Amino acid sequence: MRHPSFTHRLQRKRRIRARISGTAKRPRFTVYRSHTQITAQVIDDVAGKTIVSGSTREAKSKPNKEGAKKLGELIAKKSKEHKISAVVFDRNGYKYHGCIKEVADAAREAGLQF
């Protein structure tokens, strides 16, 4: 049996994904959190392609708030290289606080529009 919080996150994720979809002009910026790292992707759902991806390992940092800031800046920088300035944020069912909020805020400060 799965832990109830895991199941609840998946239910929230399904509700969010029913409303959010990325396009070529405004791709979906999604964040995944695990115990060992935080990963982020910018995805074009129409084409089914990941345009940009990054992780705290790639940013050479730990999966904490400081690492989340570095990851947000890294994703924003890579997105600008691919001429992406506006995205739709997908928190992937996680609550919008802590590391998830830090990734989003750092990406906004680095120039991505949500």
C-alpha positions in Angstrom: 0.0 0.0 0.0 1.3 3.4 -1.0 1.7 6.2 1.5 -1.4 8.5 1.6 0.6 11.7 0.9 2.0 10.1 -2.3 -1.5 9.2 -3.5 -2.8 12.6 -2.7 0.0 14.2 -4.6 -0.9 12.1 -7.7 -4.5 13.1 -7.4 -3.5 16.8 -7.3 -1.2 16.2 -10.2 -4.0 14.8 -12.3 -6.3 17.7 -11.5 -3.5 20.2 -12.4 -2.6 18.4 -15.7 -6.2 18.4 -16.8 -6.0 22.2 -17.0 -2.4 22.8 -17.9 -0.7 22.0 -21.2 2.4 23.3 -22.9 2.6 24.6 -26.5 5.5 25.6 -28.7 4.9 29.3 -27.8 4.3 28.7 -24.1 5.8 25.3 -23.0 5.1 23.7 -19.7 7.8 24.1 -17.0 7.5 21.2 -14.6 9.5 20.4 -11.4 10.0 17.0 -9.8 11.4 16.5 -6.3 13.1 13.4 -4.9 15.3 12.7 -1.9 18.5 12.9 -3.9 17.8 15.6 -6.4 15.4 18.2 -7.9 14.8 18.1 -11.6 13.0 20.5 -13.9 12.0 20.3 -17.6 10.5 22.6 -20.1 8.1 20.5 -22.3 6.2 21.1 -25.5 3.2 18.8 -25.0 1.8 19.3 -28.5 5.0 17.8 -30.1 5.7 15.6 -27.0 9.2 16.8 -26.7 11.4 18.0 -23.8 13.0 21.2 -24.9 15.2 22.0 -21.8 16.0 19.9 -18.8 18.2 20.3 -15.7 18.8 19.0 -12.2 20.5 20.0 -9.0 23.2 17.4 -9.9 23.9 19.3 -13.1 23.9 22.6 -11.2 26.4 20.9 -8.7 24.2 21.6 -5.7 22.2 19.7 -3.0 18.4 19.2 -3.3 17.6 22.1 -0.8 16.5 25.7 -1.2 19.9 26.9 -2.3 20.1 24.2 -4.9 16.6 25.0 -6.0 17.6 28.6 -6.7 20.6 27.5 -8.8 18.3 25.1 -10.7 15.8 27.8 -11.5 18.5 30.1 -12.8 20.0 27.2 -14.9 16.7 26.4 -16.5 16.0 30.1 -17.2 19.4 30.4 -18.8 18.9 27.3 -21.0 15.4 28.4 -22.0 16.7 31.8 -23.2 19.3 29.9 -25.3 16.3 28.1 -27.0 14.5 31.5 -27.3 11.8 30.6 -24.8 10.7 33.6 -22.7 7.2 32.5 -21.4 6.2 29.2 -19.8 3.3 27.6 -17.9 4.4 26.5 -14.4 3.4 22.9 -13.4 4.1 22.3 -9.8 3.5 18.5 -10.4 1.1 18.1 -7.4 3.6 19.5 -4.8 2.5 22.4 -2.6 3.8 25.8 -3.7 6.4 26.4 -1.0 9.9 25.5 -0.1 12.1 24.2 -2.9 9.3 24.3 -5.5 8.7 28.0 -4.8 12.5 28.7 -4.9 12.8 27.1 -8.3 9.9 29.2 -9.6 11.1 32.5 -8.1 14.7 32.0 -9.3 13.5 31.3 -12.8 11.2 34.4 -12.7 14.1 36.6 -11.5 16.3 35.2 -14.3 13.8 36.3 -16.9 11.2 33.6 -17.5 7.6 34.8 -17.6 4.9 32.6 -15.9 
